[in-house]
Amino acid sequence: MASSRLRDPGFLSGSSPLSFKQALSGTSSTSLVFPELKVSSFKGMPSLWISEMEIESLAASFEFALVGKFPTSRPSLDAVRKFFFNLKLKGEVSVTVLNQRNVLIKFFNELDYCRVFAHRSYFVNNCFMKLIKWSHTLDVEIESPVVPVWISFPNLRANLFFLVRLLKEGRLMI
């Protein structure tokens, strides 16, 4: 299954992996540069303070990432990768294991991301996989209380479309 469109653990952009020292010091050609790391201690242990802006810049390359949650059992990583390869996506996709029940799926274009996420769930080798959006605050061990809800307004008059837009944007609550 060798394909240039199916990336393997190549989650971080760049041609070669960096050492921890190179990544933090910016001595290599990378955009992940921390200009001034704040060295401190927390509960008597040495620590580094990383700003919210730095965390967001690290998360930027995961803009089109999803988490595949397998509630009962997860097929092999090769089977999951093959499943996404067989979807005939336009761009590259990278899949890696987060833990025993979850995989991280990173798309490299928005079209593939939206196409896959629109389904919300799939069966991979007879194993149910639910898709959720990845974020840097996501804890895969906690089930999200947020669920998508579809609302239909049949025969809605044109002068009320503005209210639907306010609902979508979250500026109007039902």
C-alpha positions in Angstrom: 0.0 0.0 0.0 2.8 2.4 -0.8 1.3 5.7 -1.8 2.5 9.2 -1.7 -1.1 10.3 -0.6 -1.1 8.1 2.5 1.3 9.5 5.0 2.5 7.5 7.8 3.4 9.0 11.1 4.4 12.2 9.3 2.3 14.4 11.5 4.7 17.3 11.8 5.6 19.2 8.6 9.2 19.1 7.5 11.5 16.8 5.7 13.3 15.3 8.7 12.6 15.0 12.4 14.1 17.5 14.8 15.7 16.9 18.1 14.0 18.4 21.1 16.8 20.9 21.4 16.6 21.9 17.7 12.8 22.4 17.9 13.0 24.6 21.0 16.0 26.6 19.9 15.0 27.2 16.3 18.5 26.2 15.0 16.9 24.2 12.2 14.7 25.4 9.4 11.4 25.2 11.3 8.5 27.5 12.2 8.2 26.0 15.6 10.4 28.5 17.4 10.0 29.5 21.1 11.8 32.8 21.4 12.0 33.0 25.2 11.1 29.9 27.2 10.1 30.7 30.7 11.8 28.2 33.0 10.1 27.9 36.3 9.1 25.2 38.8 5.8 23.7 39.7 5.3 21.7 42.9 9.1 21.6 43.3 9.6 20.2 39.8 11.3 22.1 36.9 8.8 23.3 34.3 8.5 25.3 31.1 5.7 27.9 30.7 4.4 27.9 27.2 2.0 30.7 26.2 -1.5 30.2 24.8 -0.2 31.8 21.5 2.6 29.2 21.3 0.2 26.4 22.0 -2.1 27.6 19.2 0.9 27.9 16.8 1.8 24.3 17.5 -1.8 23.2 17.0 -2.1 25.1 13.6 -0.8 22.2 11.6 -3.7 20.1 13.0 -6.4 22.4 11.6 -7.9 19.5 9.6 -7.5 16.8 12.1 -10.2 14.4 13.4 -10.2 11.8 16.1 -11.7 8.4 15.3 -13.2 6.8 18.4 -13.8 3.1 18.5 -16.1 2.4 21.4 -15.8 -1.4 21.4 -12.7 -2.5 19.6 -10.2 -0.9 17.2 -9.0 -2.7 14.1 -5.3 -2.7 13.3 -3.7 0.6 12.4 -2.9 -0.8 8.9 -6.6 -1.6 8.5 -7.6 2.0 9.5 -5.0 3.5 7.1 -6.1 1.2 4.3 -9.8 2.3 4.9 -8.9 6.0 4.5 -6.7 5.2 1.4 -9.7 3.4 -0.2 -11.9 6.5 0.2 -10.0 7.9 -2.8 -9.3 11.3 -1.1 -7.9 14.1 -3.2 -5.0 14.9 -0.8 -2.8 13.2 1.7 -4.0 11.7 5.0 -2.1 10.6 8.0 -3.3 8.2 10.7 -1.7 7.4 14.0 -2.8 5.8 17.3 -3.7 8.0 20.2 -4.5 5.1 22.5 -6.1 1.7 22.5 -9.5 3.0 21.3 -8.7 6.2 19.4 -6.8 7.3 16.3 -5.8 10.7 15.1 -6.6 11.4 11.4 -4.8 14.3 9.9 -6.0 15.6 6.5 -3.9 18.0 4.4 -6.8 19.8 2.7 -10.1 21.1 3.8 -12.1 19.3 1.1 -11.1 15.8 2.3 -11.6 16.9 5.9 -15.2 18.1 5.3 -16.1 15.1 3.1 -15.0 12.6 5.8 -16.3 14.6 8.8 -19.8 15.0 7.1 -20.4 11.3 7.6 -19.7 11.5 11.4 -19.3 7.7 11.6 -18.0 4.7 9.6 -17.5 1.0 10.0 -13.9 0.0 9.6 -13.4 -3.8 9.4 -16.8 -4.2 11.1 -15.7 -1.9 13.9 -17.8 1.2 14.5 -15.8 4.4 14.4 -17.3 7.8 15.5 -15.5 10.9 14.3 -15.0 14.0 16.4 -13.1 17.2 15.8 -9.6 17.4 17.2 -8.6 20.4 19.3 -5.7 21.1 21.6 -8.1 20.9 24.5 -9.7 17.6 23.6 -9.4 14.8 26.2 -10.2 11.6 24.4 -11.0 9.9 27.7 -13.9 12.2 28.4 -17.1 11.9 26.3 -18.1 15.3 25.0 -21.5 16.6 26.1 -21.7 18.5 22.8 -23.7 16.8 20.1 -24.7 18.0 16.6 -28.4 18.8 16.2 -30.1 19.1 12.8 -33.0 21.6 12.8 -35.4 21.8 9.8 -37.7 24.7 9.0 -39.9 23.5 6.2 -41.6 26.2 4.1 -39.7 29.0 5.9 -40.5 32.4 4.5 -37.6 34.2 2.9 -37.8 37.2 5.2 -36.9 34.8 8.1 -33.7 33.4 6.7 -31.8 35.9 8.7 -32.9 34.2 11.9 -31.6 30.9 10.6 -28.2 32.5 10.0 -28.2 33.9 13.6 -28.9 30.3 14.9 -26.0 28.9 12.9 -23.6 31.5 14.2 -24.8 30.9 17.8 -26.0 34.5 18.2 -29.6 33.3 18.7 -30.6 30.5 21.0 -33.8 28.4 20.9 
